[in-house]
Amino acid sequence: MTIFPTVQRILNELGENIKLARLRRKLSAHQVAQRANISRPTLLAIEKGSPGVAISAYAQVLFVLGLEKDLLKVAEDDKLGRKLQDAGLTVKERAPKKSNNSNVKD
């Protein structure tokens, strides 16, 4: 699979953020890998932003670090999607109002 360069940069940043979170908690790679039930090489691949690692492994590591709820922020506020949806909505036109002049007698 070919990964777009922008996607790879995002994965690299995600991996770096995960690594920094682990280091801030003073946890070794071995400890996190063991608690996440993944191998140490898989954790190191995550921290390098490898696109070949299953998202479940990323989720397990985030859980161990207490950051699993951050996954819920992905696509949470889909502004573009809402704009596209709103642009596709059709507005029903109302029939013209009837004039009351037809009921008036001379």
MIDOSE-1310 file (N, C-alpha, C; in nm, 2 decimals, decimal comma, always signed):
residues 106
mtif	+0,08/-0,12/+0,00/+0,00/+0,00/+0,00/+0,09/+0,12/+0,00; +0,05/+0,22/-0,08/+0,13/+0,34/-0,09/+0,06/+0,44/+0,01; +0,15/+0,50/+0,09/+0,10/+0,60/+0,19/+0,13/+0,74/+0,14; +0,03/+0,82/+0,14/+0,05/+0,96/+0,10/+0,15/+1,03/+0,20
ptvq	+0,24/+1,11/+0,15/+0,34/+1,18/+0,23/+0,28/+1,25/+0,35; +0,16/+1,32/+0,33/+0,10/+1,39/+0,44/+0,05/+1,29/+0,55; +0,00/+1,18/+0,51/-0,05/+1,08/+0,60/+0,07/+1,03/+0,68; +0,18/+1,00/+0,62/+0,30/+0,95/+0,68/+0,35/+1,06/+0,79
riln	+0,35/+1,18/+0,75/+0,39/+1,29/+0,85/+0,30/+1,29/+0,97; +0,17/+1,27/+0,95/+0,08/+1,26/+1,06/+0,11/+1,14/+1,15; +0,13/+1,03/+1,09/+0,16/+0,91/+1,16/+0,29/+0,93/+1,24; +0,39/+0,99/+1,18/+0,52/+1,02/+1,25/+0,49/+1,10/+1,37
elge	+0,41/+1,21/+1,35/+0,38/+1,30/+1,47/+0,30/+1,22/+1,58; +0,21/+1,14/+1,54/+0,13/+1,06/+1,63/+0,23/+0,97/+1,71; +0,32/+0,90/+1,64/+0,41/+0,81/+1,71/+0,50/+0,89/+1,80; +0,55/+1,01/+1,76/+0,63/+1,09/+1,85/+0,55/+1,13/+1,97
nikl	+0,42/+1,17/+1,95/+0,34/+1,21/+2,07/+0,32/+1,09/+2,17; +0,30/+0,97/+2,11/+0,29/+0,86/+2,20/+0,42/+0,83/+2,28; +0,53/+0,84/+2,21/+0,66/+0,82/+2,27/+0,68/+0,92/+2,39; +0,65/+1,05/+2,36/+0,66/+1,15/+2,46/+0,57/+1,13/+2,58
arlr	+0,45/+1,08/+2,55/+0,36/+1,05/+2,66/+0,41/+0,94/+2,75; +0,47/+0,84/+2,68/+0,53/+0,73/+2,76/+0,65/+0,78/+2,84; +0,73/+0,86/+2,79/+0,85/+0,91/+2,86/+0,80/+1,00/+2,98; +0,70/+1,08/+2,96/+0,65/+1,17/+3,06/+0,60/+1,09/+3,18
rkls	+0,55/+0,97/+3,15/+0,50/+0,88/+3,26/+0,61/+0,80/+3,32; +0,73/+0,82/+3,27/+0,85/+0,74/+3,31/+0,83/+0,59/+3,30; +0,77/+0,55/+3,19/+0,75/+0,41/+3,16/+0,85/+0,36/+3,05; +0,90/+0,25/+3,07/+0,99/+0,19/+2,97/+0,91/+0,13/+2,86
ahqv	+0,98/+0,12/+2,74/+0,91/+0,06/+2,63/+0,87/-0,09/+2,66; +0,95/-0,16/+2,74/+0,92/-0,29/+2,78/+0,79/-0,29/+2,86; +0,78/-0,20/+2,96/+0,66/-0,20/+3,05/+0,53/-0,17/+2,96; +0,54/-0,07/+2,88/+0,42/-0,04/+2,80/+0,38/-0,15/+2,70
aqra	+0,48/-0,21/+2,64/+0,45/-0,32/+2,55/+0,39/-0,44/+2,62; +0,44/-0,47/+2,74/+0,39/-0,58/+2,82/+0,24/-0,55/+2,86; +0,22/-0,43/+2,91/+0,08/-0,39/+2,95/-0,01/-0,39/+2,84; +0,03/-0,35/+2,72/-0,05/-0,34/+2,60/-0,07/-0,47/+2,53
nisr	+0,00/-0,57/+2,58/+0,00/-0,71/+2,52/+0,05/-0,71/+2,38; +0,15/-0,63/+2,35/+0,22/-0,63/+2,22/+0,36/-0,65/+2,24; +0,43/-0,67/+2,13/+0,58/-0,69/+2,14/+0,65/-0,56/+2,15; +0,77/-0,56/+2,20/+0,85/-0,43/+2,21/+0,87/-0,38/+2,07
ptll	+0,91/-0,46/+1,97/+0,93/-0,41/+1,83/+0,80/-0,34/+1,78; +0,68/-0,39/+1,81/+0,56/-0,33/+1,77/+0,54/-0,19/+1,83; +0,57/-0,18/+1,96/+0,57/-0,05/+2,03/+0,66/+0,05/+1,96; +0,78/+0,00/+1,93/+0,88/+0,09/+1,87/+0,83/+0,13/+1,73
aiek	+0,77/+0,04/+1,66/+0,71/+0,07/+1,53/+0,60/+0,18/+1,54; +0,52/+0,17/+1,64/+0,41/+0,27/+1,67/+0,48/+0,40/+1,70; +0,58/+0,40/+1,78/+0,65/+0,53/+1,81/+0,72/+0,59/+1,69; +0,74/+0,51/+1,59/+0,81/+0,57/+1,47/+0,70/+0,60/+1,36
gspg	+0,57/+0,57/+1,40/+0,46/+0,61/+1,30/+0,45/+0,51/+1,19; +0,47/+0,38/+1,22/+0,46/+0,28/+1,11/+0,32/+0,26/+1,07; +0,29/+0,27/+0,94/+0,15/+0,25/+0,89/+0,11/+0,11/+0,89; +0,21/+0,01/+0,91/+0,17/-0,13/+0,90/+0,12/-0,18/+1,03
vais	+0,12/-0,10/+1,14/+0,08/-0,15/+1,27/-0,07/-0,14/+1,28; -0,14/-0,24/+1,33/-0,29/-0,24/+1,34/-0,33/-0,12/+1,43; -0,44/-0,06/+1,40/-0,50/+0,04/+1,48/-0,53/-0,01/+1,62; -0,56/-0,13/+1,64/-0,59/-0,19/+1,77/-0,46/-0,18/+1,86
ayaq	-0,35/-0,20/+1,80/-0,22/-0,19/+1,88/-0,20/-0,05/+1,92; -0,23/+0,05/+1,84/-0,22/+0,19/+1,87/-0,32/+0,22/+1,99; -0,44/+0,16/+1,98/-0,55/+0,18/+2,08/-0,50/+0,12/+2,21; -0,44/+0,00/+2,21/-0,40/-0,06/+2,33/-0,29/+0,02/+2,40
vlfv	-0,20/+0,08/+2,33/-0,09/+0,16/+2,39/-0,15/+0,29/+2,44; -0,25/+0,35/+2,37/-0,31/+0,47/+2,42/-0,39/+0,44/+2,55; -0,45/+0,32/+2,56/-0,52/+0,28/+2,68/-0,42/+0,27/+2,80; -0,31/+0,20/+2,77/-0,21/+0,19/+2,88/-0,16/+0,33/+2,93
lgle	-0,15/+0,42/+2,84/-0,11/+0,56/+2,88/-0,22/+0,64/+2,93; -0,34/+0,59/+2,93/-0,46/+0,67/+2,98/-0,51/+0,77/+2,88; -0,48/+0,75/+2,75/-0,52/+0,84/+2,65/-0,62/+0,78/+2,55; -0,68/+0,67/+2,58/-0,77/+0,60/+2,49/-0,88/+0,69/+2,44
kdll	-0,93/+0,78/+2,52/-1,04/+0,86/+2,49/-1,01/+0,96/+2,38; -0,88/+0,98/+2,36/-0,83/+1,07/+2,25/-0,88/+1,02/+2,11; -0,89/+0,89/+2,10/-0,94/+0,83/+1,98/-1,08/+0,88/+1,94; -1,16/+0,91/+2,04/-1,29/+0,96/+2,02/-1,30/+1,10/+1,95
kvae	-1,18/+1,17/+1,96/-1,17/+1,30/+1,90/-1,15/+1,29/+1,75; -1,12/+1,18/+1,70/-1,10/+1,16/+1,55/-1,23/+1,18/+1,48; -1,23/+1,27/+1,39/-1,35/+1,30/+1,31/-1,47/+1,35/+1,39; -1,45/+1,39/+1,52/-1,55/+1,43/+1,61/-1,63/+1,55/+1,55
ddkl	-1,55/+1,65/+1,51/-1,61/+1,78/+1,46/-1,59/+1,78/+1,31; -1,67/+1,71/+1,23/-1,65/+1,70/+1,09/-1,71/+1,82/+1,01; -1,64/+1,94/+1,02/-1,69/+2,06/+0,96/-1,71/+2,05/+0,81; -1,62/+1,99/+0,74/-1,63/+1,97/+0,60/-1,75/+1,88/+0,56
grkl	-1,76/+1,77/+0,63/-1,87/+1,68/+0,61/-2,01/+1,75/+0,63; -2,02/+1,83/+0,73/-2,14/+1,90/+0,76/-2,17/+2,00/+0,65; -2,07/+2,07/+0,60/-2,09/+2,17/+0,49/-2,13/+2,10/+0,37; -2,07/+1,98/+0,34/-2,11/+1,91/+0,22/-2,26/+1,86/+0,23
qdag	-2,29/+1,81/+0,35/-2,42/+1,76/+0,38/-2,52/+1,88/+0,36; -2,49/+1,99/+0,42/-2,58/+2,11/+0,41/-2,60/+2,15/+0,26; -2,49/+2,15/+0,19/-2,50/+2,19/+0,05/-2,59/+2,10/-0,03; -2,60/+1,98/+0,01/-2,68/+1,88/-0,07/-2,83/+1,88/-0,03
ltvk	-2,86/+1,95/+0,08/-3,00/+1,95/+0,12/-3,08/+2,04/+0,03; -3,20/+1,99/-0,01/-3,28/+2,07/-0,09/-3,38/+2,15/-0,01; -3,41/+2,27/-0,05/-3,50/+2,35/+0,03/-3,63/+2,35/-0,05; -3,74/+2,31/+0,01/-3,87/+2,30/-0,06/-3,92/+2,44/-0,07
erap	-3,97/+2,47/-0,19/-4,03/+2,60/-0,21/-4,18/+2,59/-0,17; -4,22/+2,70/-0,10/-4,36/+2,71/-0,06/-4,44/+2,76/-0,17; -4,57/+2,71/-0,18/-4,66/+2,77/-0,27/-4,69/+2,91/-0,24; -4,72/+2,99/-0,34/-4,75/+3,13/-0,31/-4,88/+3,14/-0,23
kksn	-4,88/+3,24/-0,14/-5,00/+3,26/-0,05/-5,11/+3,31/-0,14; -5,23/+3,26/-0,10/-5,35/+3,30/-0,17/-5,39/+3,44/-0,12; -5,44/+3,51/-0,22/-5,48/+3,65/-0,19/-5,62/+3,65/-0,13; -5,65/+3,73/-0,03/-5,79/+3,73/+0,03/-5,88/+3,83/-0,06
nsnv	-5,83/+3,89/-0,16/-5,90/+3,98/-0,24/-6,02/+3,91/-0,32; -6,01/+3,78/-0,34/-6,11/+3,71/-0,42/-6,24/+3,70/-0,33; -6,23/+3,71/-0,20/-6,35/+3,69/-0,12/-6,42/+3,83/-0,09; -6,36/+3,93/-0,14/-6,42/+4,07/-0,11/-6,53/+4,09/-0,22
kd	-6,65/+4,13/-0,17/-6,76/+4,16/-0,26/-6,77/+4,31/-0,27; -6,81/+4,35/-0,39/-6,83/+4,50/-0,42/-6,97/+4,55/-0,39
